[in-house]
Amino acid sequence: MKIKNISANSTVLFLFLPEGRSDSKKMFSDVANTIAHRHYDLVIWEKCRSFSLKRSLKMVQLFASWWNALRQQEYGFITKMLILKILTDIKDKQDELEETYKGLIKFKLTVFFYDASPFDNYFSQLLQASGSTTATLQHGVMLAPRPGLEDNIDFVGGEFKNSVSDYFLVWNEFTRREAVKAGISMDKIKVLGIAKCLGLPPFKPTLRKTFGVILDGFYEKENNPVMIEIACSFAKQAGYRFIVRYHPNFRGDEYTDIIPKALGEECSKTVSLEDFANNVSFCIISNSTVMFEFLYRRMDVFHYSSSNDKFKDLPLKSFRSLSEFVGQFNLVENSKERELEDLVCQPRDISSAYRNFFSNYCGN
């Protein structure tokens, strides 16, 4: 367990549990850094721990108790084993946290990355029971449940349905509306800005005839071949080249066979989003969270509107075919640009918005 600052003055605890993506850890740290260091502790758990005989004996007893309870549940064997692993990890972390702080009641506020996950969900309830107010961040596009899409995890509203924290710190008015539709109380929602854009300046798009294509993740992967096909047709017609950027959970070569080398190329996963954006003049995006980041950072965006469209309620420059894309590309002005700015990109001063919220718990 790594802790940035243990201080008697700390009244806010930021609790980051193991998560695979480095950009998530950076976003969490950036939010914490909106507070003066003397007022908060940032705890980040590592993924491994050393062997302890005492711990192992204690876990054997707990395993027996947990298994006895799980036997009465209608889960499959593999699911029960997964639950036992999660419970073991939670127990380890709770022991370490309580040993470090000798009582958690000192914290007025505890902030989590994603309280719909098992770890953050449990610790949000634990810290509430210890007298702390709790808050969860938004880390991506979050939607109210969509009828007819119950089999797609991106459209079932799990982030809202499973949230247990006192506050939900959302990025923009679009997410606030989705949260309200999902049944989240207005008093629980705080619109504080796109945390992934903290301290970041506008992009500097290239003047070359090159554009970007941001591919979707696993649950909307059917959009990717269509976007690449439209990109190929437009590039050939208008004399452009394009660069394809994969979702972080992809290998980065899944669509090599359908990207003609004469027209396009794949962006290496080692290339930062900043470098990618500064090497294109505009971007085609469908359901990626990057949509919010690019709009905030003044990138010209064209939205491929699929049948499962996360952004269907936003006044974007949307298209479903090559002809519609060409029409949007040749459009001189987006008449709903101001409305889009208000729904996605406010507040602009993100640092101040988060700092003002946290000042309720740790002074100015």
LOFIDREN-498082 format. One record per residue (C-alpha): residue number from 1; x, y, z; residue in one letter. Coordinates in steps of 0.02 Angstrom, whole numbers. Layout:
<lumvex resi="NUM" xx="X" yy="Y" zz="Z" resn="A"/>
...
END
This chain:
<lumvex resi="1" xx="0" yy="0" zz="0" resn="M"/>
<lumvex resi="2" xx="74" yy="167" zz="-55" resn="K"/>
<lumvex resi="3" xx="20" yy="323" zz="37" resn="I"/>
<lumvex resi="4" xx="53" yy="501" zz="-19" resn="K"/>
<lumvex resi="5" xx="55" yy="603" zz="140" resn="N"/>
<lumvex resi="6" xx="-1" yy="540" zz="312" resn="I"/>
<lumvex resi="7" xx="-42" yy="696" zz="409" resn="S"/>
<lumvex resi="8" xx="-144" yy="745" zz="560" resn="A"/>
<lumvex resi="9" xx="-217" yy="880" zz="447" resn="N"/>
<lumvex resi="10" xx="-284" yy="757" zz="319" resn="S"/>
<lumvex resi="11" xx="-472" yy="758" zz="316" resn="T"/>
<lumvex resi="12" xx="-500" yy="685" zz="142" resn="V"/>
<lumvex resi="13" xx="-450" yy="508" zz="93" resn="L"/>
<lumvex resi="14" xx="-427" yy="456" zz="-89" resn="F"/>
<lumvex resi="15" xx="-434" yy="267" zz="-103" resn="L"/>
<lumvex resi="16" xx="-372" yy="189" zz="-266" resn="F"/>
<lumvex resi="17" xx="-386" yy="1" zz="-282" resn="L"/>
<lumvex resi="18" xx="-294" yy="-103" zz="-414" resn="P"/>
<lumvex resi="19" xx="-347" yy="-57" zz="-590" resn="E"/>
<lumvex resi="20" xx="-260" yy="-102" zz="-751" resn="G"/>
<lumvex resi="21" xx="-248" yy="64" zz="-843" resn="R"/>
<lumvex resi="22" xx="-116" yy="194" zz="-802" resn="S"/>
<lumvex resi="23" xx="-227" yy="335" zz="-867" resn="D"/>
<lumvex resi="24" xx="-356" yy="291" zz="-734" resn="S"/>
<lumvex resi="25" xx="-226" yy="307" zz="-596" resn="K"/>
<lumvex resi="26" xx="-167" yy="473" zz="-669" resn="K"/>
<lumvex resi="27" xx="-344" yy="542" zz="-674" resn="M"/>
<lumvex resi="28" xx="-372" yy="492" zz="-493" resn="F"/>
<lumvex resi="29" xx="-210" yy="574" zz="-437" resn="S"/>
<lumvex resi="30" xx="-249" yy="731" zz="-537" resn="D"/>
<lumvex resi="31" xx="-416" yy="748" zz="-446" resn="V"/>
<lumvex resi="32" xx="-329" yy="726" zz="-278" resn="A"/>
<lumvex resi="33" xx="-200" yy="858" zz="-325" resn="N"/>
<lumvex resi="34" xx="-334" yy="992" zz="-338" resn="T"/>
<lumvex resi="35" xx="-322" yy="993" zz="-146" resn="I"/>
<lumvex resi="36" xx="-175" yy="1067" zz="-51" resn="A"/>
<lumvex resi="37" xx="-66" yy="917" zz="-1" resn="H"/>
<lumvex resi="38" xx="-80" yy="944" zz="185" resn="R"/>
<lumvex resi="39" xx="-266" yy="909" zz="181" resn="H"/>
<lumvex resi="40" xx="-277" yy="736" zz="101" resn="Y"/>
<lumvex resi="41" xx="-204" yy="561" zz="95" resn="D"/>
<lumvex resi="42" xx="-194" yy="465" zz="-68" resn="L"/>
<lumvex resi="43" xx="-189" yy="276" zz="-45" resn="V"/>
<lumvex resi="44" xx="-145" yy="163" zz="-192" resn="I"/>
<lumvex resi="45" xx="-139" yy="-26" zz="-168" resn="W"/>
<lumvex resi="46" xx="-12" yy="-135" zz="-256" resn="E"/>
<lumvex resi="47" xx="-68" yy="-299" zz="-334" resn="K"/>
<lumvex resi="48" xx="39" yy="-420" zz="-233" resn="C"/>
<lumvex resi="49" xx="77" yy="-455" zz="-50" resn="R"/>
<lumvex resi="50" xx="204" yy="-562" zz="43" resn="S"/>
<lumvex resi="51" xx="160" yy="-731" zz="121" resn="F"/>
<lumvex resi="52" xx="103" yy="-731" zz="303" resn="S"/>
<lumvex resi="53" xx="66" yy="-891" zz="400" resn="L"/>
<lumvex resi="54" xx="-42" yy="-796" zz="525" resn="K"/>
<lumvex resi="55" xx="-144" yy="-721" zz="383" resn="R"/>
<lumvex resi="56" xx="-162" yy="-889" zz="296" resn="S"/>
<lumvex resi="57" xx="-231" yy="-974" zz="453" resn="L"/>
<lumvex resi="58" xx="-354" yy="-832" zz="478" resn="K"/>
<lumvex resi="59" xx="-409" yy="-844" zz="295" resn="M"/>
<lumvex resi="60" xx="-441" yy="-1032" zz="311" resn="V"/>
<lumvex resi="61" xx="-567" yy="-996" zz="449" resn="Q"/>
<lumvex resi="62" xx="-648" yy="-857" zz="349" resn="L"/>
<lumvex resi="63" xx="-655" yy="-965" zz="192" resn="F"/>
<lumvex resi="64" xx="-754" yy="-1097" zz="286" resn="A"/>
<lumvex resi="65" xx="-877" yy="-966" zz="348" resn="S"/>
<lumvex resi="66" xx="-894" yy="-883" zz="177" resn="W"/>
<lumvex resi="67" xx="-914" yy="-1048" zz="86" resn="W"/>
<lumvex resi="68" xx="-1050" yy="-1102" zz="205" resn="N"/>
<lumvex resi="69" xx="-1146" yy="-942" zz="164" resn="A"/>
<lumvex resi="70" xx="-1115" yy="-959" zz="-23" resn="L"/>
<lumvex resi="71" xx="-1177" yy="-1139" zz="-26" resn="R"/>
<lumvex resi="72" xx="-1352" yy="-1071" zz="1" resn="Q"/>
<lumvex resi="73" xx="-1340" yy="-956" zz="-151" resn="Q"/>
<lumvex resi="74" xx="-1386" yy="-1005" zz="-329" resn="E"/>
<lumvex resi="75" xx="-1217" yy="-959" zz="-406" resn="Y"/>
<lumvex resi="76" xx="-1112" yy="-1078" zz="-509" resn="G"/>
<lumvex resi="77" xx="-951" yy="-1150" zz="-437" resn="F"/>
<lumvex resi="78" xx="-836" yy="-1035" zz="-537" resn="I"/>
<lumvex resi="79" xx="-934" yy="-882" zz="-484" resn="T"/>
<lumvex resi="80" xx="-924" yy="-935" zz="-301" resn="K"/>
<lumvex resi="81" xx="-735" yy="-955" zz="-316" resn="M"/>
<lumvex resi="82" xx="-722" yy="-782" zz="-394" resn="L"/>
<lumvex resi="83" xx="-824" yy="-710" zz="-249" resn="I"/>
<lumvex resi="84" xx="-706" yy="-794" zz="-124" resn="L"/>
<lumvex resi="85" xx="-556" yy="-716" zz="-211" resn="K"/>
<lumvex resi="86" xx="-635" yy="-544" zz="-205" resn="I"/>
<lumvex resi="87" xx="-681" yy="-566" zz="-21" resn="L"/>
<lumvex resi="88" xx="-502" yy="-617" zz="17" resn="T"/>
<lumvex resi="89" xx="-432" yy="-462" zz="-69" resn="D"/>
<lumvex resi="90" xx="-557" yy="-351" zz="21" resn="I"/>
<lumvex resi="91" xx="-512" yy="-426" zz="190" resn="K"/>
<lumvex resi="92" xx="-326" yy="-398" zz="159" resn="D"/>
<lumvex resi="93" xx="-354" yy="-217" zz="112" resn="K"/>
<lumvex resi="94" xx="-471" yy="-182" zz="257" resn="Q"/>
<lumvex resi="95" xx="-345" yy="-253" zz="381" resn="D"/>
<lumvex resi="96" xx="-204" yy="-148" zz="308" resn="E"/>
<lumvex resi="97" xx="-308" yy="10" zz="303" resn="L"/>
<lumvex resi="98" xx="-367" yy="-8" zz="483" resn="E"/>
<lumvex resi="99" xx="-190" yy="-50" zz="541" resn="E"/>
<lumvex resi="100" xx="-121" yy="105" zz="456" resn="T"/>
<lumvex resi="101" xx="-250" yy="228" zz="518" resn="Y"/>
<lumvex resi="102" xx="-299" yy="152" zz="686" resn="K"/>
<lumvex resi="103" xx="-479" yy="199" zz="654" resn="G"/>
<lumvex resi="104" xx="-550" yy="279" zz="497" resn="L"/>
<lumvex resi="105" xx="-662" yy="407" zz="581" resn="I"/>
<lumvex resi="106" xx="-534" yy="547" zz="555" resn="K"/>
<lumvex resi="107" xx="-585" yy="569" zz="373" resn="F"/>
<lumvex resi="108" xx="-729" yy="685" zz="335" resn="K"/>
<lumvex resi="109" xx="-735" yy="629" zz="152" resn="L"/>
<lumvex resi="110" xx="-675" yy="475" zz="59" resn="T"/>
<lumvex resi="111" xx="-663" yy="475" zz="-132" resn="V"/>
<lumvex resi="112" xx="-669" yy="320" zz="-242" resn="F"/>
<lumvex resi="113" xx="-631" yy="291" zz="-426" resn="F"/>
<lumvex resi="114" xx="-784" yy="183" zz="-467" resn="Y"/>
<lumvex resi="115" xx="-902" yy="132" zz="-328" resn="D"/>
<lumvex resi="116" xx="-1002" yy="10" zz="-435" resn="A"/>
<lumvex resi="117" xx="-852" yy="-107" zz="-430" resn="S"/>
<lumvex resi="118" xx="-848" yy="-236" zz="-288" resn="P"/>
<lumvex resi="119" xx="-697" yy="-159" zz="-199" resn="F"/>
<lumvex resi="120" xx="-749" yy="23" zz="-203" resn="D"/>
<lumvex resi="121" xx="-929" yy="-24" zz="-165" resn="N"/>
<lumvex resi="122" xx="-879" yy="-117" zz="-8" resn="Y"/>
<lumvex resi="123" xx="-758" yy="16" zz="54" resn="F"/>
<lumvex resi="124" xx="-883" yy="156" zz="21" resn="S"/>
<lumvex resi="125" xx="-1004" yy="69" zz="139" resn="Q"/>
<lumvex resi="126" xx="-866" yy="33" zz="265" resn="L"/>
<lumvex resi="127" xx="-808" yy="214" zz="269" resn="L"/>
<lumvex resi="128" xx="-988" yy="275" zz="284" resn="Q"/>
<lumvex resi="129" xx="-1009" yy="161" zz="435" resn="A"/>
<lumvex resi="130" xx="-851" yy="239" zz="505" resn="S"/>
<lumvex resi="131" xx="-926" yy="413" zz="494" resn="G"/>
<lumvex resi="132" xx="-853" yy="473" zz="328" resn="S"/>
<lumvex resi="133" xx="-951" yy="552" zz="187" resn="T"/>
<lumvex resi="134" xx="-908" yy="462" zz="24" resn="T"/>
<lumvex resi="135" xx="-899" yy="512" zz="-159" resn="A"/>
<lumvex resi="136" xx="-866" yy="420" zz="-322" resn="T"/>
<lumvex resi="137" xx="-790" yy="489" zz="-481" resn="L"/>
<lumvex resi="138" xx="-848" yy="470" zz="-660" resn="Q"/>
<lumvex resi="139" xx="-714" yy="389" zz="-768" resn="H"/>
<lumvex resi="140" xx="-803" yy="363" zz="-935" resn="G"/>
<lumvex resi="141" xx="-969" yy="379" zz="-1026" resn="V"/>
<lumvex resi="142" xx="-1108" yy="330" zz="-905" resn="M"/>
<lumvex resi="143" xx="-1287" yy="305" zz="-962" resn="L"/>
<lumvex resi="144" xx="-1459" yy="271" zz="-893" resn="A"/>
<lumvex resi="145" xx="-1526" yy="97" zz="-937" resn="P"/>
<lumvex resi="146" xx="-1579" yy="81" zz="-1119" resn="R"/>
<lumvex resi="147" xx="-1731" yy="-31" zz="-1153" resn="P"/>
<lumvex resi="148" xx="-1690" yy="-173" zz="-1270" resn="G"/>
<lumvex resi="149" xx="-1503" yy="-171" zz="-1232" resn="L"/>
<lumvex resi="150" xx="-1505" yy="-271" zz="-1071" resn="E"/>
<lumvex resi="151" xx="-1372" yy="-390" zz="-1138" resn="D"/>
<lumvex resi="152" xx="-1245" yy="-251" zz="-1168" resn="N"/>
<lumvex resi="153" xx="-1154" yy="-200" zz="-1009" resn="I"/>
<lumvex resi="154" xx="-1122" yy="-24" zz="-1076" resn="D"/>
<lumvex resi="155" xx="-1309" yy="13" zz="-1084" resn="F"/>
<lumvex resi="156" xx="-1381" yy="-60" zz="-923" resn="V"/>
<lumvex resi="157" xx="-1343" yy="87" zz="-809" resn="G"/>
<lumvex resi="158" xx="-1238" yy="-16" zz="-688" resn="G"/>
<lumvex resi="159" xx="-1133" yy="133" zz="-635" resn="E"/>
<lumvex resi="160" xx="-1288" yy="221" zz="-569" resn="F"/>
<lumvex resi="161" xx="-1389" yy="70" zz="-511" resn="K"/>
<lumvex resi="162" xx="-1247" yy="3" zz="-403" resn="N"/>
<lumvex resi="163" xx="-1182" yy="168" zz="-335" resn="S"/>
<lumvex resi="164" xx="-1186" yy="177" zz="-144" resn="V"/>
<lumvex resi="165" xx="-1084" yy="335" zz="-111" resn="S"/>
<lumvex resi="166" xx="-1157" yy="495" zz="-42" resn="D"/>
<lumvex resi="167" xx="-1104" yy="595" zz="-195" resn="Y"/>
<lumvex resi="168" xx="-1079" yy="559" zz="-379" resn="F"/>
<lumvex resi="169" xx="-951" yy="681" zz="-454" resn="L"/>
<lumvex resi="170" xx="-1001" yy="686" zz="-637" resn="V"/>
<lumvex resi="171" xx="-915" yy="767" zz="-785" resn="W"/>
<lumvex resi="172" xx="-1051" yy="868" zz="-869" resn="N"/>
<lumvex resi="173" xx="-1235" yy="907" zz="-892" resn="E"/>
<lumvex resi="174" xx="-1256" yy="760" zz="-1011" resn="F"/>
<lumvex resi="175" xx="-1206" yy="636" zz="-874" resn="T"/>
<lumvex resi="176" xx="-1312" yy="729" zz="-745" resn="R"/>
<lumvex resi="177" xx="-1465" yy="704" zz="-855" resn="R"/>
<lumvex resi="178" xx="-1425" yy="519" zz="-877" resn="E"/>
<lumvex resi="179" xx="-1402" yy="499" zz="-689" resn="A"/>
<lumvex resi="180" xx="-1571" yy="579" zz="-655" resn="V"/>
<lumvex resi="181" xx="-1655" yy="465" zz="-784" resn="K"/>
<lumvex resi="182" xx="-1573" yy="318" zz="-694" resn="A"/>
<lumvex resi="183" xx="-1653" yy="370" zz="-529" resn="G"/>
<lumvex resi="184" xx="-1505" yy="456" zz="-444" resn="I"/>
<lumvex resi="185" xx="-1560" yy="593" zz="-325" resn="S"/>
<lumvex resi="186" xx="-1519" yy="771" zz="-382" resn="M"/>
<lumvex resi="187" xx="-1441" yy="804" zz="-211" resn="D"/>
<lumvex resi="188" xx="-1315" yy="665" zz="-242" resn="K"/>
<lumvex resi="189" xx="-1251" yy="732" zz="-410" resn="I"/>
<lumvex resi="190" xx="-1112" yy="862" zz="-421" resn="K"/>
<lumvex resi="191" xx="-1062" yy="923" zz="-595" resn="V"/>
<lumvex resi="192" xx="-876" yy="962" zz="-580" resn="L"/>
<lumvex resi="193" xx="-804" yy="943" zz="-755" resn="G"/>
<lumvex resi="194" xx="-711" yy="811" zz="-856" resn="I"/>
<lumvex resi="195" xx="-581" yy="746" zz="-735" resn="A"/>
<lumvex resi="196" xx="-477" yy="671" zz="-875" resn="K"/>
<lumvex resi="197" xx="-447" yy="847" zz="-941" resn="C"/>
<lumvex resi="198" xx="-381" yy="923" zz="-780" resn="L"/>
<lumvex resi="199" xx="-241" yy="1045" zz="-821" resn="G"/>
<lumvex resi="200" xx="-238" yy="1000" zz="-1006" resn="L"/>
<lumvex resi="201" xx="-233" yy="1134" zz="-1144" resn="P"/>
<lumvex resi="202" xx="-325" yy="1127" zz="-1311" resn="P"/>
<lumvex resi="203" xx="-254" yy="1009" zz="-1442" resn="F"/>
<lumvex resi="204" xx="-153" yy="1079" zz="-1587" resn="K"/>
<lumvex resi="205" xx="-222" yy="986" zz="-1739" resn="P"/>
<lumvex resi="206" xx="-109" yy="969" zz="-1891" resn="T"/>
<lumvex resi="207" xx="-142" yy="1065" zz="-2052" resn="L"/>
<lumvex resi="208" xx="-99" yy="911" zz="-2155" resn="R"/>
<lumvex resi="209" xx="-239" yy="813" zz="-2240" resn="K"/>
<lumvex resi="210" xx="-240" yy="677" zz="-2108" resn="T"/>
<lumvex resi="211" xx="-384" yy="629" zz="-1995" resn="F"/>
<lumvex resi="212" xx="-406" yy="509" zz="-1850" resn="G"/>
<lumvex resi="213" xx="-526" yy="364" zz="-1818" resn="V"/>
<lumvex resi="214" xx="-555" yy="318" zz="-1636" resn="I"/>
<lumvex resi="215" xx="-618" yy="138" zz="-1627" resn="L"/>
<lumvex resi="216" xx="-747" yy="74" zz="-1503" resn="D"/>
<lumvex resi="217" xx="-719" yy="-54" zz="-1366" resn="G"/>
<lumvex resi="218" xx="-775" yy="-235" zz="-1357" resn="F"/>
<lumvex resi="219" xx="-961" yy="-206" zz="-1325" resn="Y"/>
<lumvex resi="220" xx="-983" yy="-96" zz="-1480" resn="E"/>
<lumvex resi="221" xx="-846" yy="-173" zz="-1588" resn="K"/>
<lumvex resi="222" xx="-969" yy="-198" zz="-1732" resn="E"/>
<lumvex resi="223" xx="-951" yy="-10" zz="-1766" resn="N"/>
<lumvex resi="224" xx="-765" yy="-22" zz="-1802" resn="N"/>
<lumvex resi="225" xx="-766" yy="-103" zz="-1976" resn="P"/>
<lumvex resi="226" xx="-902" yy="19" zz="-2032" resn="V"/>
<lumvex resi="227" xx="-803" yy="172" zz="-1975" resn="M"/>
<lumvex resi="228" xx="-646" yy="106" zz="-2060" resn="I"/>
<lumvex resi="229" xx="-743" yy="76" zz="-2222" resn="E"/>
<lumvex resi="230" xx="-813" yy="254" zz="-2222" resn="I"/>
<lumvex resi="231" xx="-640" yy="322" zz="-2180" resn="A"/>
<lumvex resi="232" xx="-564" yy="227" zz="-2328" resn="C"/>
<lumvex resi="233" xx="-696" yy="291" zz="-2449" resn="S"/>
<lumvex resi="234" xx="-680" yy="471" zz="-2392" resn="F"/>
<lumvex resi="235" xx="-490" yy="467" zz="-2392" resn="A"/>
<lumvex resi="236" xx="-488" yy="400" zz="-2571" resn="K"/>
<lumvex resi="237" xx="-618" yy="528" zz="-2627" resn="Q"/>
<lumvex resi="238" xx="-545" yy="683" zz="-2541" resn="A"/>
<lumvex resi="239" xx="-358" yy="646" zz="-2547" resn="G"/>
<lumvex resi="240" xx="-336" yy="618" zz="-2360" resn="Y"/>
<lumvex resi="241" xx="-245" yy="489" zz="-2255" resn="R"/>
<lumvex resi="242" xx="-309" yy="425" zz="-2088" resn="F"/>
<lumvex resi="243" xx="-239" yy="354" zz="-1926" resn="I"/>
<lumvex resi="244" xx="-334" yy="222" zz="-1828" resn="V"/>
<lumvex resi="245" xx="-324" yy="222" zz="-1638" resn="R"/>
<lumvex resi="246" xx="-379" yy="64" zz="-1547" resn="Y"/>
<lumvex resi="247" xx="-473" yy="50" zz="-1383" resn="H"/>
<lumvex resi="248" xx="-348" yy="17" zz="-1241" resn="P"/>
<lumvex resi="249" xx="-419" yy="-158" zz="-1213" resn="N"/>
<lumvex resi="250" xx="-381" yy="-211" zz="-1392" resn="F"/>
<lumvex resi="251" xx="-214" yy="-285" zz="-1448" resn="R"/>
<lumvex resi="252" xx="-192" yy="-152" zz="-1582" resn="G"/>
<lumvex resi="253" xx="-192" yy="-257" zz="-1741" resn="D"/>
<lumvex resi="254" xx="-369" yy="-326" zz="-1751" resn="E"/>
<lumvex resi="255" xx="-413" yy="-229" zz="-1910" resn="Y"/>
<lumvex resi="256" xx="-245" yy="-229" zz="-2001" resn="T"/>
<lumvex resi="257" xx="-317" yy="-328" zz="-2146" resn="D"/>
<lumvex resi="258" xx="-450" yy="-198" zz="-2190" resn="I"/>
<lumvex resi="259" xx="-340" yy="-42" zz="-2178" resn="I"/>
<lumvex resi="260" xx="-258" yy="-9" zz="-2348" resn="P"/>
<lumvex resi="261" xx="-79" yy="50" zz="-2322" resn="K"/>
<lumvex resi="262" xx="-101" yy="176" zz="-2461" resn="A"/>
<lumvex resi="263" xx="-240" yy="263" zz="-2363" resn="L"/>
<lumvex resi="264" xx="-218" yy="231" zz="-2178" resn="G"/>
<lumvex resi="265" xx="-111" yy="167" zz="-2036" resn="E"/>
<lumvex resi="266" xx="-131" yy="102" zz="-1859" resn="E"/>
<lumvex resi="267" xx="-75" yy="205" zz="-1711" resn="C"/>
<lumvex resi="268" xx="44" yy="114" zz="-1594" resn="S"/>
<lumvex resi="269" xx="-26" yy="86" zz="-1419" resn="K"/>
<lumvex resi="270" xx="131" yy="171" zz="-1351" resn="T"/>
<lumvex resi="271" xx="83" yy="337" zz="-1432" resn="V"/>
<lumvex resi="272" xx="-3" yy="456" zz="-1312" resn="S"/>
<lumvex resi="273" xx="-175" yy="526" zz="-1345" resn="L"/>
<lumvex resi="274" xx="-94" yy="699" zz="-1352" resn="E"/>
<lumvex resi="275" xx="27" yy="649" zz="-1491" resn="D"/>
<lumvex resi="276" xx="-109" yy="560" zz="-1587" resn="F"/>
<lumvex resi="277" xx="-226" yy="710" zz="-1580" resn="A"/>
<lumvex resi="278" xx="-90" yy="832" zz="-1633" resn="N"/>
<lumvex resi="279" xx="-56" yy="727" zz="-1789" resn="N"/>
<lumvex resi="280" xx="-234" yy="734" zz="-1858" resn="V"/>
<lumvex resi="281" xx="-342" yy="878" zz="-1920" resn="S"/>
<lumvex resi="282" xx="-508" yy="805" zz="-1860" resn="F"/>
<lumvex resi="283" xx="-575" yy="642" zz="-1789" resn="C"/>
<lumvex resi="284" xx="-712" yy="515" zz="-1821" resn="I"/>
<lumvex resi="285" xx="-781" yy="443" zz="-1658" resn="I"/>
<lumvex resi="286" xx="-930" yy="333" zz="-1617" resn="S"/>
<lumvex resi="287" xx="-956" yy="283" zz="-1434" resn="N"/>
<lumvex resi="288" xx="-784" yy="312" zz="-1359" resn="S"/>
<lumvex resi="289" xx="-763" yy="413" zz="-1198" resn="T"/>
<lumvex resi="290" xx="-631" yy="510" zz="-1295" resn="V"/>
<lumvex resi="291" xx="-777" yy="604" zz="-1372" resn="M"/>
<lumvex resi="292" xx="-795" yy="710" zz="-1214" resn="F"/>
<lumvex resi="293" xx="-608" yy="741" zz="-1202" resn="E"/>
<lumvex resi="294" xx="-591" yy="793" zz="-1384" resn="F"/>
<lumvex resi="295" xx="-739" yy="911" zz="-1378" resn="L"/>
<lumvex resi="296" xx="-673" yy="993" zz="-1219" resn="Y"/>
<lumvex resi="297" xx="-500" yy="1012" zz="-1295" resn="R"/>
<lumvex resi="298" xx="-565" yy="1094" zz="-1455" resn="R"/>
<lumvex resi="299" xx="-542" yy="950" zz="-1577" resn="M"/>
<lumvex resi="300" xx="-659" yy="947" zz="-1727" resn="D"/>
<lumvex resi="301" xx="-761" yy="787" zz="-1708" resn="V"/>
<lumvex resi="302" xx="-878" yy="692" zz="-1825" resn="F"/>
<lumvex resi="303" xx="-989" yy="564" zz="-1740" resn="H"/>
<lumvex resi="304" xx="-1032" yy="396" zz="-1816" resn="Y"/>
<lumvex resi="305" xx="-1208" yy="364" zz="-1749" resn="S"/>
<lumvex resi="306" xx="-1232" yy="177" zz="-1734" resn="S"/>
<lumvex resi="307" xx="-1392" yy="84" zz="-1688" resn="S"/>
<lumvex resi="308" xx="-1324" yy="76" zz="-1509" resn="N"/>
<lumvex resi="309" xx="-1278" yy="260" zz="-1494" resn="D"/>
<lumvex resi="310" xx="-1216" yy="321" zz="-1325" resn="K"/>
<lumvex resi="311" xx="-1225" yy="502" zz="-1382" resn="F"/>
<lumvex resi="312" xx="-1393" yy="500" zz="-1470" resn="K"/>
<lumvex resi="313" xx="-1457" yy="645" zz="-1364" resn="D"/>
<lumvex resi="314" xx="-1311" yy="762" zz="-1404" resn="L"/>
<lumvex resi="315" xx="-1317" yy="889" zz="-1548" resn="P"/>
<lumvex resi="316" xx="-1162" yy="820" zz="-1633" resn="L"/>
<lumvex resi="317" xx="-1108" yy="821" zz="-1816" resn="K"/>
<lumvex resi="318" xx="-1174" yy="643" zz="-1838" resn="S"/>
<lumvex resi="319" xx="-1177" yy="527" zz="-1988" resn="F"/>
<lumvex resi="320" xx="-1221" yy="347" zz="-2033" resn="R"/>
<lumvex resi="321" xx="-1155" yy="337" zz="-2211" resn="S"/>
<lumvex resi="322" xx="-1020" yy="410" zz="-2322" resn="L"/>
<lumvex resi="323" xx="-1141" yy="533" zz="-2403" resn="S"/>
<lumvex resi="324" xx="-1201" yy="596" zz="-2232" resn="E"/>
<lumvex resi="325" xx="-1020" yy="614" zz="-2175" resn="F"/>
<lumvex resi="326" xx="-973" yy="714" zz="-2330" resn="V"/>
<lumvex resi="327" xx="-1125" yy="826" zz="-2298" resn="G"/>
<lumvex resi="328" xx="-1071" yy="858" zz="-2118" resn="Q"/>
<lumvex resi="329" xx="-890" yy="885" zz="-2173" resn="F"/>
<lumvex resi="330" xx="-942" yy="1020" zz="-2296" resn="N"/>
<lumvex resi="331" xx="-1058" yy="1104" zz="-2170" resn="L"/>
<lumvex resi="332" xx="-994" yy="1280" zz="-2137" resn="V"/>
<lumvex resi="333" xx="-1065" yy="1300" zz="-1962" resn="E"/>
<lumvex resi="334" xx="-1142" yy="1191" zz="-1826" resn="N"/>
<lumvex resi="335" xx="-1295" yy="1289" zz="-1769" resn="S"/>
<lumvex resi="336" xx="-1303" yy="1192" zz="-1605" resn="K"/>
<lumvex resi="337" xx="-1121" yy="1219" zz="-1555" resn="E"/>
<lumvex resi="338" xx="-1168" yy="1324" zz="-1402" resn="R"/>
<lumvex resi="339" xx="-1291" yy="1192" zz="-1341" resn="E"/>
<lumvex resi="340" xx="-1157" yy="1057" zz="-1363" resn="L"/>
<lumvex resi="341" xx="-1032" yy="1161" zz="-1264" resn="E"/>
<lumvex resi="342" xx="-1156" yy="1179" zz="-1120" resn="D"/>
<lumvex resi="343" xx="-1200" yy="994" zz="-1116" resn="L"/>
<lumvex resi="344" xx="-1023" yy="924" zz="-1127" resn="V"/>
<lumvex resi="345" xx="-887" yy="1051" zz="-1087" resn="C"/>
<lumvex resi="346" xx="-948" yy="1146" zz="-934" resn="Q"/>
<lumvex resi="347" xx="-878" yy="1189" zz="-812" resn="P"/>
<lumvex resi="348" xx="-722" yy="1245" zz="-904" resn="R"/>
<lumvex resi="349" xx="-621" yy="1280" zz="-746" resn="D"/>
<lumvex resi="350" xx="-615" yy="1099" zz="-688" resn="I"/>
<lumvex resi="351" xx="-482" yy="1123" zz="-554" resn="S"/>
<lumvex resi="352" xx="-582" yy="1257" zz="-465" resn="S"/>
<lumvex resi="353" xx="-742" yy="1155" zz="-472" resn="A"/>
<lumvex resi="354" xx="-662" yy="1003" zz="-387" resn="Y"/>
<lumvex resi="355" xx="-565" yy="1113" zz="-265" resn="R"/>
<lumvex resi="356" xx="-724" yy="1204" zz="-214" resn="N"/>
<lumvex resi="357" xx="-814" yy="1040" zz="-182" resn="F"/>
<lumvex resi="358" xx="-672" yy="971" zz="-76" resn="F"/>
<lumvex resi="359" xx="-656" yy="1135" zz="21" resn="S"/>
<lumvex resi="360" xx="-817" yy="1086" zz="111" resn="N"/>
<lumvex resi="361" xx="-716" yy="949" zz="196" resn="Y"/>
<lumvex resi="362" xx="-539" yy="1017" zz="209" resn="C"/>
<lumvex resi="363" xx="-541" yy="1207" zz="216" resn="G"/>
<lumvex resi="364" xx="-491" yy="1329" zz="78" resn="N"/>
END
